[in-house]
């Protein structure tokens, strides 16, 4: 089942900020009556919102905007049923929260009036669904595992521990395959689903869809970058076109070489060598470009026939030549974009010591490290400009599609601590919002990112005002650990209410439970398979 990530960002009336903060704290205190969720006021989350993985309610004060109230949630399935279930669970509280928010000026204002009326008849779910934001980029840890499966396999793991402990001496005498056989025979009576085939975490069509979307993004990016060359090729003779493109490329490449190096005191070591990576990928890149010409010419040939009146063969051959000429301009266009970007980056201002309110730090610290999981939310201003606006949208879209193809084993590369992470743009796309659920402490989480995924982090966040100096969207930036962590802490706010359906499970434990369940679903294992399987017990 597909896991969905959504957020609702609502501006708060300044005079209602403290009151709303108090309401959220009351909700937090009700939840704390039983932090395990087994009984008490918020046991409803386990029954009345059965698809919910994580949810948070946060307030973000700002000196640049009115305060922002954010509801963000990760759940299984589509949005409609989730919002309806959430309203059934805490609808009265949600209505109180909305009354503290500003009336929207768009087409949702009449719905807002109906929802916040003293005698409301309109459902809150409709308004929340109308205001929901899709993430610009996201990652789901333990992908393909719905909530029920995670909880069921956690229960199975606990049962294996009890069973092994109760008969420890006998199990120690057995060979690995016999341990598996005996343990399965004991547990299958209670867990009948072990006799069923494991549902695929990623279906064939989901896999195909992910790869096609990434390919379509790359094709669209190539076409957009070749547009200047395509336009010139329409009215310039080929020889003059080649000369012009070559001159432009040489001039821009010389300019780029002059400004490409890091600014003083900003260089940081990195394992990323983009030129070496592109050189190693040269054969598949050439094949992809050839395929691009072939597919695009087939699509464009009918349009050319319609506009020019030529036959199919002539239209197709001219379309191939035209697309090839556009591809020849790619190096010059890309170099020009890099010169523009690098010029902006060299003029950017970074915030070396952003102020952090000690009171806010204490409030955040008080709500961290109570369980193996932690939560963070952050909002930063986006740097202005046409290029930045384009790059953040394209960069986030490409990053999100790439993660869907590459991060499929429950982890983000070598990082094994992230349950989810997602970005979205708010306030008319002038601010970038980030949320994440992760294991261990906030410090270790960012250290993990800085050490293992600083390139992706810099790509996703380098558009933020005050971000540590970045180079070509990928280099430096988040690699400057101390400066980046201070900047990130400055942008965070207290998560007034935060819910996890399986708060005692780490991403690694969920994958461990999955592997154990997968082994127990099989009626028999070889000694070699069983020996490997037992390492997770």
C-alpha positions as CSV (number, residue, x, y, z in Angstrom):
1,X,0.0,0.0,0.0
2,X,1.2,3.5,-0.9
3,X,2.4,5.6,2.0
4,X,1.3,9.3,1.8
5,X,3.0,12.4,3.2
6,X,1.0,15.6,3.5
7,X,1.2,18.8,5.5
8,X,-1.2,21.7,6.1
9,X,0.3,25.1,6.8
10,X,-2.0,27.7,8.1
11,X,-1.2,31.3,9.1
12,X,-2.1,32.1,12.7
13,X,-3.7,35.4,13.9
14,X,-0.9,37.0,15.9
15,X,-3.2,37.8,18.8
16,X,-4.2,34.1,19.0
17,X,-0.6,32.7,19.0
18,X,-0.3,32.2,22.7
19,X,-3.8,30.8,23.1
20,X,-3.1,28.3,20.3
21,X,0.2,27.4,21.8
22,X,-1.7,26.6,25.1
23,X,-4.2,24.5,23.3
24,X,-1.5,22.4,21.6
25,X,0.3,22.0,25.0
26,X,-3.0,20.8,26.5
27,X,-3.2,18.2,23.7
28,X,0.4,17.2,24.4
29,X,-0.3,16.8,28.1
30,X,-3.4,14.6,27.4
31,X,-1.1,12.4,25.2
32,X,1.4,12.1,28.0
33,X,-1.1,10.6,30.4
34,X,-0.2,7.4,28.7
35,X,2.9,7.7,26.5
36,X,2.5,4.1,25.3
37,X,-0.9,4.7,23.8
38,X,-2.5,1.6,25.2
39,X,-5.2,3.3,27.2
40,X,-6.1,6.9,27.9
41,X,-7.5,9.8,25.8
42,X,-5.4,9.1,22.8
43,X,-5.7,5.4,22.4
44,X,-8.0,6.5,19.5
45,X,-5.0,6.9,17.3
46,X,-4.5,3.2,17.3
47,X,-8.1,2.4,16.4
48,X,-9.8,5.4,14.8
49,X,-6.9,6.4,12.6
50,X,-5.6,2.9,11.7
51,X,-3.4,4.0,8.8
52,X,-1.4,6.7,10.6
53,X,2.4,6.2,11.0
54,X,3.4,9.6,12.3
55,X,1.8,13.0,12.9
56,X,3.0,16.3,14.4
57,X,1.4,19.7,15.2
58,X,3.9,22.5,15.3
59,X,3.9,26.3,15.7
60,X,6.5,28.4,13.9
61,X,6.9,32.0,15.1
62,X,8.7,34.4,12.7
63,X,9.8,38.0,12.5
64,X,9.2,38.0,8.8
65,X,5.7,36.5,8.7
66,X,2.7,35.8,11.0
67,X,3.1,32.6,13.0
68,X,2.5,29.4,11.0
69,X,0.5,26.4,12.4
70,X,1.5,23.1,10.6
71,X,-0.2,19.7,10.7
72,X,2.0,17.1,9.0
73,X,1.3,13.4,8.7
74,X,2.5,10.2,7.2
75,X,-0.2,7.5,6.6
76,X,-1.2,4.6,4.4
77,X,-3.6,5.0,1.5
78,X,-5.3,8.1,0.1
79,X,-5.9,11.4,1.9
80,X,-9.7,11.5,2.0
81,X,-10.2,8.6,4.4
82,X,-7.3,9.7,6.6
83,X,-8.6,13.2,7.1
84,X,-12.1,11.8,7.9
85,X,-10.6,9.4,10.5
86,X,-8.5,12.2,12.0
87,X,-11.6,14.4,12.4
88,X,-13.5,11.5,14.1
89,X,-10.6,11.2,16.6
90,X,-9.9,14.8,17.4
91,X,-12.3,16.9,15.3
92,X,-13.3,19.2,18.2
93,X,-9.6,20.0,18.9
94,X,-8.9,20.7,15.3
95,X,-11.8,23.1,15.1
96,X,-10.5,25.0,18.0
97,X,-7.1,25.2,16.4
98,X,-8.6,26.5,13.1
99,X,-10.4,29.3,14.9
100,X,-7.0,30.7,15.9
101,X,-5.9,30.8,12.3
102,X,-6.4,33.6,9.7
103,X,-9.2,33.5,7.3
104,X,-7.8,32.6,3.8
105,X,-8.3,35.1,1.0
106,X,-8.7,32.5,-1.7
107,X,-11.6,30.2,-2.7
108,X,-11.4,28.3,0.6
109,X,-12.6,31.3,2.7
110,X,-16.3,30.2,2.6
111,X,-15.3,26.7,3.7
112,X,-13.2,28.2,6.5
113,X,-16.2,30.2,7.6
114,X,-18.4,27.2,7.7
115,X,-15.8,25.1,9.6
116,X,-15.1,27.7,12.3
117,X,-18.7,28.8,12.9
118,X,-20.0,28.5,16.4
119,X,-22.5,25.9,15.3
120,X,-20.5,24.2,12.5
121,X,-22.0,21.8,10.1
122,X,-19.1,21.6,7.6
123,X,-16.6,18.8,8.2
124,X,-13.1,19.9,9.2
125,X,-11.7,17.1,7.0
126,X,-12.9,18.9,3.8
127,X,-11.0,22.1,4.7
128,X,-7.8,20.3,5.7
129,X,-7.9,18.3,2.5
130,X,-8.3,21.4,0.5
131,X,-5.3,23.1,2.1
132,X,-3.0,20.0,2.1
133,X,0.5,20.5,0.6
134,X,2.3,17.8,-1.3
135,X,6.0,17.5,-0.5
136,X,8.5,18.9,-3.1
137,X,10.9,16.0,-2.1
138,X,10.5,13.2,0.3
139,X,12.0,9.9,1.6
140,X,10.1,7.1,3.3
141,X,12.2,4.8,5.4
142,X,11.1,1.1,5.5
143,X,9.4,1.8,2.2
144,X,6.5,-0.5,1.3
145,X,5.7,-1.4,4.9
146,X,2.3,-0.4,5.9
147,X,1.5,0.3,9.6
148,X,-0.4,-2.9,10.2
149,X,2.5,-5.0,8.8
150,X,5.1,-3.2,10.9
151,X,3.1,-3.7,14.1
152,X,2.3,-7.4,13.2
153,X,6.0,-8.2,12.5
154,X,7.0,-6.4,15.7
155,X,4.6,-8.7,17.6
156,X,6.0,-11.7,15.9
157,X,9.6,-10.7,16.9
158,X,8.5,-10.3,20.5
159,X,6.9,-13.8,20.3
160,X,10.2,-15.3,18.9
161,X,12.1,-13.9,21.9
162,X,9.7,-15.4,24.4
163,X,9.6,-18.7,22.6
164,X,13.4,-19.0,22.4
165,X,13.9,-17.9,26.0
166,X,11.3,-20.5,27.3
167,X,13.1,-23.4,25.6
168,X,16.6,-22.0,25.3
169,X,18.5,-25.3,26.1
170,X,16.7,-27.3,23.5
171,X,17.1,-24.7,20.7
172,X,20.9,-24.5,21.4
173,X,21.3,-28.2,20.5
174,X,19.7,-27.8,17.1
175,X,21.1,-27.1,13.7
176,X,20.1,-23.8,12.1
177,X,17.5,-25.4,9.7
178,X,16.0,-27.3,12.6
179,X,15.8,-24.2,14.7
180,X,13.8,-22.5,11.9
181,X,11.5,-25.5,11.5
182,X,10.7,-25.8,15.2
183,X,10.3,-22.1,15.8
184,X,8.0,-21.8,12.8
185,X,5.9,-24.8,13.9
186,X,5.4,-23.1,17.3
187,X,4.6,-19.6,16.0
188,X,2.4,-20.4,13.0
189,X,-0.5,-21.4,15.3
190,X,-0.7,-17.8,16.7
191,X,0.4,-16.0,13.5
192,X,-1.6,-17.7,10.8
193,X,-0.4,-15.1,8.2
194,X,2.9,-16.9,8.2
195,X,1.3,-19.4,5.8
196,X,0.6,-16.6,3.3
197,X,3.0,-15.3,0.7
198,X,4.6,-12.0,1.7
199,X,3.1,-9.1,-0.2
200,X,5.7,-7.2,-2.3
201,X,6.9,-4.0,-0.7
202,X,7.2,-2.4,-4.2
203,X,5.0,-3.8,-6.9
204,X,6.1,-4.3,-10.4
205,X,4.0,-1.4,-11.7
206,X,5.2,0.9,-8.9
207,X,8.8,0.1,-9.9
208,X,8.1,0.7,-13.6
209,X,6.3,4.0,-12.7
210,X,9.2,5.2,-10.6
211,X,11.7,4.6,-13.4
212,X,9.5,6.1,-16.1
213,X,9.0,9.2,-14.0
214,X,12.7,9.6,-13.5
215,X,13.4,9.1,-17.2
216,X,10.7,11.6,-18.1
217,X,12.2,14.1,-15.7
218,X,15.7,13.7,-17.3
219,X,14.2,14.0,-20.8
220,X,12.3,17.2,-19.9
221,X,15.5,18.6,-18.3
222,X,17.5,17.8,-21.5
223,X,14.8,19.4,-23.7
224,X,14.6,22.6,-21.5
225,X,18.4,23.0,-21.5
226,X,18.6,22.5,-25.3
227,X,15.8,25.0,-26.0
228,X,18.2,28.0,-26.7
229,X,20.1,25.9,-29.2
230,X,16.8,24.6,-30.7
231,X,15.6,28.2,-31.2
232,X,18.9,29.3,-32.8
233,X,19.0,26.2,-35.1
234,X,15.6,27.3,-36.6
235,X,17.0,30.3,-38.4
236,X,20.8,30.0,-38.4
237,X,22.9,28.0,-41.0
238,X,24.5,25.0,-39.5
239,X,28.1,26.2,-39.9
240,X,27.4,29.5,-38.3
241,X,25.5,27.7,-35.6
242,X,28.4,25.4,-34.8
243,X,30.8,28.4,-34.7
244,X,28.5,30.4,-32.4
245,X,28.0,27.5,-30.0
246,X,31.7,26.8,-29.9
247,X,32.6,30.4,-29.1
248,X,29.9,30.7,-26.4
249,X,31.1,27.5,-24.8
250,X,34.8,28.5,-24.8
251,X,34.0,32.0,-23.3
252,X,31.7,30.6,-20.7
253,X,34.0,27.7,-19.8
254,X,36.9,30.2,-19.3
255,X,34.6,32.4,-17.1
256,X,33.5,29.3,-15.1
257,X,37.0,28.1,-14.6
258,X,37.9,31.6,-13.1
259,X,35.1,31.5,-10.5
260,X,34.7,27.8,-9.9
261,X,37.1,27.4,-6.9
262,X,35.8,27.7,-3.3
263,X,35.9,31.1,-1.7
264,X,38.6,31.6,1.0
265,X,37.9,29.5,4.2
266,X,34.9,27.7,2.7
267,X,36.5,24.6,1.2
268,X,35.6,21.3,2.8
269,X,36.8,17.8,1.9
270,X,34.4,15.7,-0.1
271,X,34.3,12.3,-1.8
272,X,32.2,13.6,-4.7
273,X,34.1,14.1,-7.9
274,X,31.4,15.1,-10.4
275,X,33.7,15.1,-13.4
276,X,35.0,11.6,-12.7
277,X,31.4,10.4,-12.1
278,X,30.2,11.9,-15.4
279,X,33.2,10.4,-17.3
280,X,32.4,7.0,-15.9
281,X,28.8,7.3,-16.9
282,X,29.6,8.6,-20.4
283,X,28.5,5.4,-22.4
284,X,25.0,5.3,-20.8
285,X,24.7,9.1,-21.2
286,X,25.4,8.8,-24.9
287,X,23.0,6.0,-25.3
288,X,20.3,7.9,-23.4
289,X,20.8,11.0,-25.6
290,X,20.5,8.9,-28.7
291,X,17.3,7.4,-27.3
292,X,16.1,10.9,-26.5
293,X,16.6,11.9,-30.1
294,X,14.8,8.8,-31.4
295,X,11.8,9.1,-29.0
296,X,11.4,12.9,-29.2
297,X,11.6,12.8,-33.0
298,X,8.9,10.2,-33.2
299,X,6.7,12.4,-31.0
300,X,7.6,15.6,-32.8
301,X,7.3,14.3,-36.4
302,X,3.5,14.4,-36.6
303,X,3.5,18.0,-35.4
304,X,6.2,18.9,-38.0
305,X,4.0,17.3,-40.7
306,X,1.0,19.4,-39.5
307,X,3.0,22.6,-39.6
308,X,5.1,22.1,-42.7
309,X,3.0,19.8,-44.9
310,X,6.0,17.5,-45.5
311,X,5.7,13.7,-45.6
312,X,6.5,11.5,-42.6
313,X,10.1,10.5,-43.7
314,X,11.2,14.1,-44.3
315,X,9.5,15.4,-41.2
316,X,11.1,12.7,-39.0
317,X,14.6,13.1,-40.5
318,X,14.5,16.9,-40.1
319,X,13.3,16.5,-36.5
320,X,16.2,14.2,-35.7
321,X,18.7,16.8,-37.2
322,X,17.0,19.6,-35.3
323,X,17.1,17.7,-31.9
324,X,20.7,16.8,-32.5
325,X,21.6,20.4,-33.1
326,X,19.9,21.3,-29.8
327,X,21.9,18.6,-28.0
328,X,25.1,20.2,-29.4
329,X,24.2,23.4,-27.5
330,X,23.8,21.5,-24.2
331,X,27.4,22.1,-23.0
332,X,27.2,25.8,-23.6
333,X,23.8,26.2,-22.0
334,X,24.7,24.1,-19.0
335,X,28.0,26.1,-18.6
336,X,26.0,29.3,-18.8
337,X,23.7,28.2,-16.1
338,X,26.6,27.2,-13.9
339,X,28.3,30.6,-14.4
340,X,25.0,32.3,-13.4
341,X,24.6,30.0,-10.4
342,X,28.2,30.3,-9.2
343,X,28.0,34.1,-9.5
344,X,25.0,34.1,-7.2
345,X,26.6,31.7,-4.8
346,X,29.8,33.9,-4.5
347,X,27.6,36.9,-3.6
348,X,25.5,35.0,-1.1
349,X,25.6,35.9,2.6
350,X,25.9,33.0,5.1
351,X,24.9,33.2,8.7
352,X,27.9,32.1,10.8
353,X,26.2,32.4,14.3
354,X,22.5,32.6,13.9
355,X,20.7,33.5,17.2
356,X,18.8,30.8,19.0
357,X,16.4,31.6,21.9
358,X,17.6,29.7,25.0
359,X,14.0,29.3,26.1
360,X,13.2,27.7,22.8
361,X,16.2,25.4,23.1
362,X,15.1,24.2,26.5
363,X,11.6,23.6,25.3
364,X,12.9,21.5,22.3
365,X,15.3,19.7,24.6
366,X,12.5,18.8,27.0
367,X,10.7,16.9,24.2
368,X,13.6,15.1,22.7
369,X,15.2,11.7,23.6
370,X,12.2,10.3,25.5
371,X,12.0,7.3,23.1
372,X,14.3,5.9,20.5
373,X,12.7,8.2,17.9
374,X,12.9,12.0,17.7
375,X,11.2,14.5,15.5
376,X,12.3,17.9,14.0
377,X,10.6,20.6,12.0
378,X,12.2,23.6,10.3
379,X,11.3,26.5,8.1
380,X,13.7,28.8,6.3
381,X,13.4,31.7,3.9
382,X,14.2,30.9,0.2
383,X,16.7,33.0,-1.6
384,X,15.1,35.2,-4.3
385,X,15.6,35.1,-8.0
386,X,14.4,33.3,-11.2
387,X,17.3,30.9,-11.3
388,X,16.9,29.9,-7.6
389,X,13.2,29.5,-8.0
390,X,13.7,27.2,-11.0
391,X,16.6,25.2,-9.4
392,X,14.8,24.5,-6.1
393,X,11.8,23.1,-7.9
394,X,13.8,21.1,-10.4
395,X,16.3,20.0,-7.8
396,X,13.7,18.8,-5.4
397,X,11.7,17.1,-8.0
398,X,14.7,15.3,-9.4
399,X,16.0,14.4,-5.9
400,X,12.6,13.0,-4.9
401,X,12.3,10.9,-8.1
402,X,15.9,9.6,-7.7
403,X,15.2,8.6,-4.1
404,X,12.2,6.6,-5.3
405,X,14.4,4.6,-7.6
406,X,17.5,4.2,-5.4
407,X,16.3,4.2,-1.7
408,X,14.3,0.9,-1.7
409,X,15.8,-1.3,1.0
410,X,14.4,0.6,4.0
411,X,17.4,3.0,4.3
412,X,18.7,6.2,2.7
413,X,22.0,5.0,1.3
414,X,24.1,4.0,4.2
415,X,22.0,5.9,6.7
416,X,19.9,3.6,8.8
417,X,18.1,6.1,11.1
418,X,15.5,7.9,9.0
419,X,11.8,7.0,9.2
420,X,10.9,9.8,6.9
421,X,12.1,13.2,5.7
422,X,10.2,15.7,3.5
423,X,10.3,19.2,2.2
424,X,7.5,21.5,1.1
425,X,7.2,25.2,0.2
426,X,4.9,27.5,2.1
427,X,3.9,31.2,2.2
428,X,3.5,31.5,-1.6
429,X,6.7,29.4,-2.1
430,X,8.9,32.0,-0.3
431,X,9.8,29.6,2.6
432,X,11.0,26.0,2.7
433,X,9.6,23.7,5.3
434,X,11.3,20.5,6.4
435,X,10.1,17.7,8.7
436,X,11.7,14.4,9.7
437,X,11.3,11.4,12.1
438,X,14.6,9.8,13.0
439,X,16.3,7.5,15.5
440,X,18.8,8.5,18.2
441,X,19.6,12.1,19.1
442,X,19.2,15.2,16.9
443,X,23.0,15.8,17.0
444,X,23.8,12.2,15.8
445,X,21.1,12.5,13.2
446,X,22.6,15.6,11.6
447,X,26.1,14.2,12.0
448,X,24.9,11.2,10.0
449,X,23.5,13.4,7.3
450,X,26.6,15.6,7.2
451,X,29.0,12.6,7.0
452,X,27.0,10.4,4.6
453,X,24.5,12.5,2.7
454,X,25.8,16.1,2.7
455,X,25.5,16.3,-1.1
456,X,21.8,15.6,-1.1
457,X,21.3,17.8,1.9
458,X,23.1,20.7,0.3
459,X,21.1,20.2,-2.9
460,X,17.8,20.3,-0.9
461,X,18.6,23.2,1.4
462,X,21.2,25.4,-0.2
463,X,18.5,27.7,-1.5
464,X,17.8,28.7,2.1
465,X,18.8,32.2,3.3
466,X,21.9,32.0,5.5
467,X,22.8,28.5,4.5
468,X,26.6,27.8,4.8
469,X,28.4,28.7,1.6
470,X,27.7,26.1,-1.1
471,X,29.3,25.6,-4.5
472,X,27.3,24.4,-7.6
473,X,24.4,23.3,-5.3
474,X,26.4,20.1,-4.3
475,X,29.8,21.0,-2.7
476,X,30.6,22.5,0.7
477,X,27.3,23.7,2.3
478,X,26.1,21.0,4.7
479,X,29.7,19.6,4.9
480,X,30.5,22.6,7.2
481,X,29.1,20.6,10.2
482,X,29.1,23.1,13.0
483,X,27.8,26.0,10.9
484,X,25.1,23.9,9.3
485,X,23.9,22.5,12.7
486,X,23.7,26.0,14.2
487,X,21.8,27.2,11.1
488,X,19.4,24.2,11.3
489,X,18.8,24.7,15.0
490,X,18.0,28.3,14.4
491,X,15.3,27.4,11.9
492,X,13.6,24.8,14.1
493,X,10.5,25.1,16.3
494,X,8.9,23.1,19.1
495,X,6.8,20.1,18.0
496,X,4.0,20.8,20.4
497,X,2.4,17.4,19.7
498,X,4.0,14.4,18.0
499,X,2.7,10.9,17.5
500,X,4.4,7.7,16.4
501,X,2.4,4.5,15.9
502,X,5.5,2.4,16.8
503,X,7.6,4.7,18.9
504,X,9.9,1.9,20.3
505,X,11.0,0.7,16.9
506,X,14.0,2.0,15.0
507,X,14.3,1.7,11.2
508,X,16.9,-1.0,11.6
509,X,14.6,-3.0,14.0
510,X,11.7,-2.7,11.5
511,X,13.9,-4.2,8.8
512,X,15.2,-6.8,11.2
513,X,11.6,-7.8,12.0
514,X,10.8,-7.9,8.3
515,X,13.7,-10.3,7.6
516,X,12.7,-12.6,10.5
517,X,9.1,-12.7,9.3
518,X,10.2,-13.3,5.7
519,X,12.2,-16.3,6.9
520,X,9.3,-17.7,9.0
521,X,6.9,-17.4,6.1
522,X,9.0,-20.1,4.3
523,X,8.2,-23.7,5.2
524,X,11.9,-24.7,5.1
525,X,15.3,-23.2,4.8
526,X,18.7,-24.7,3.9
527,X,21.3,-24.7,6.6
528,X,23.1,-21.9,4.8
529,X,19.9,-19.8,4.5
530,X,18.9,-20.6,8.1
531,X,22.4,-19.6,9.4
532,X,22.1,-16.2,7.8
533,X,18.5,-15.9,9.0
534,X,19.4,-16.7,12.6
535,X,21.8,-13.8,12.8
536,X,18.7,-11.5,13.1
537,X,17.1,-13.5,16.0
